[in-house]
Amino acid sequence: MDTRITRPTPSDREVDWNKTKVLLSKTDTKGTILYANEAFIDVSGYDEFELIGQPHNVIRHPDMPKVIFKFLWDSIKSSQNIHAIIKNMSKTGRYYWVITDFKIISDSDGEIVGYFGTRKSVPEEIIVNL
Ligand SMILES: Cc1cc2nc3c(=O)[nH]c(=O)nc-3n(C[C@H](O)[C@H](O)[C@H](O)COP(=O)(O)O)c2cc1C
């Protein structure tokens, strides 16, 4: 079965979503999505079966500079949590801004086994003043 996802064309419209919700995802050490909560799934526009097993860049917005993700990975791989303001892209091509907090999941030997991403909406005033 071909499980690749066709990339949408970015639109200049924002996803209409419930900004009181917290969007959660859990990945393995490579950033493959293992779990997404209902709010994450809803905002992404994908079905759960389309997201699970996909690399997290499935919701990457082309406006996001690569260097942000390099910094992100360098930090979490060395067990340092960071907060990042990220523009994501839904299945429809619409965007949504979130502030993401990362949590490192380690086993009893201290070995990193995966990561959690917790996202909240970013108030519009912050984005327009960036
Ligand atoms: C827990 C976790 C959550 C992530 N959340 C996002 C996200 O919301 N949006 C995003 O574009 N990348 C996210 N990433 C980073 C992606 O794995 C990936 O590095 C990024 O989308 C850039 O894609 P690229 O590596 O193909 O350039 C997350 C990674 C981890 C480990």
The ligand as an SDF file (V2000), in Angstrom:
LIG
                    3D

 31 33  0  0  0  0  0  0  0  0999 V2000
    7.5120   15.7170   19.0820 C   0  0  0  0  0  0  0  0  0  0  0  0
    7.7600   16.4240   17.7810 C   0  0  0  0  0  0  0  0  0  0  0  0
    6.8240   17.3150   17.3010 C   0  0  0  0  0  0  0  0  0  0  0  0
    7.0100   17.9990   16.1110 C   0  0  0  0  0  0  0  0  0  0  0  0
    6.0410   18.8660   15.6960 N   0  0  0  0  0  0  0  0  0  0  0  0
    6.1750   19.4780   14.5120 C   0  0  0  0  0  0  0  0  0  0  0  0
    5.1530   20.3390   14.0320 C   0  0  0  0  0  0  0  0  0  0  0  0
    4.1350   20.5980   14.6970 O   0  0  0  0  0  0  0  0  0  0  0  0
    5.3320   20.9010   12.8060 N   0  0  0  0  0  0  0  0  0  0  0  0
    6.4380   20.6740   12.0480 C   0  0  0  0  0  0  0  0  0  0  0  0
    6.5190   21.2220   10.9400 O   0  0  0  0  0  0  0  0  0  0  0  0
    7.4400   19.8880   12.5020 N   0  0  0  0  0  0  0  0  0  0  0  0
    7.3240   19.2920   13.7020 C   0  0  0  0  0  0  0  0  0  0  0  0
    8.3390   18.4800   14.1470 N   0  0  0  0  0  0  0  0  0  0  0  0
    9.6090   18.4370   13.3860 C   0  0  0  0  0  0  0  0  0  0  0  0
    9.5870   17.4470   12.2430 C   0  0  0  0  0  0  0  0  0  0  0  0
   10.0080   16.1870   12.7150 O   0  0  0  0  0  0  0  0  0  0  0  0
   10.5290   17.8790   11.0740 C   0  0  0  0  0  0  0  0  0  0  0  0
   11.8480   18.0040   11.5280 O   0  0  0  0  0  0  0  0  0  0  0  0
   10.1000   19.2240   10.4480 C   0  0  0  0  0  0  0  0  0  0  0  0
    8.7570   19.1830   10.0450 O   0  0  0  0  0  0  0  0  0  0  0  0
   10.9820   19.6230    9.2480 C   0  0  0  0  0  0  0  0  0  0  0  0
   10.8820   18.7070    8.2340 O   0  0  0  0  0  0  0  0  0  0  0  0
   12.1860   18.1740    7.5050 P   0  0  0  0  0  0  0  0  0  0  0  0
   13.0070   17.5270    8.6080 O   0  0  0  0  0  0  0  0  0  0  0  0
   11.6900   17.2270    6.4730 O   0  0  0  0  0  0  0  0  0  0  0  0
   12.8580   19.3810    6.9240 O   0  0  0  0  0  0  0  0  0  0  0  0
    8.1850   17.7870   15.3470 C   0  0  0  0  0  0  0  0  0  0  0  0
    9.1380   16.8750   15.8210 C   0  0  0  0  0  0  0  0  0  0  0  0
    8.9450   16.2120   17.0150 C   0  0  0  0  0  0  0  0  0  0  0  0
    9.9830   15.2520   17.5130 C   0  0  0  0  0  0  0  0  0  0  0  0
  1  2  1  0
  2  3  1  0
  2 30  2  0
  3  4  2  0
  4  5  1  0
  4 28  1  0
  5  6  2  0
  6  7  1  0
  6 13  1  0
  7  8  2  0
  7  9  1  0
  9 10  1  0
 10 11  2  0
 10 12  1  0
 12 13  2  0
 13 14  1  0
 14 15  1  0
 14 28  1  0
 15 16  1  0
 16 17  1  0
 16 18  1  0
 18 19  1  0
 18 20  1  0
 20 21  1  0
 20 22  1  0
 22 23  1  0
 23 24  1  0
 24 25  2  0
 24 26  1  0
 24 27  1  0
 28 29  2  0
 29 30  1  0
 30 31  1  0
M  END
$$$$
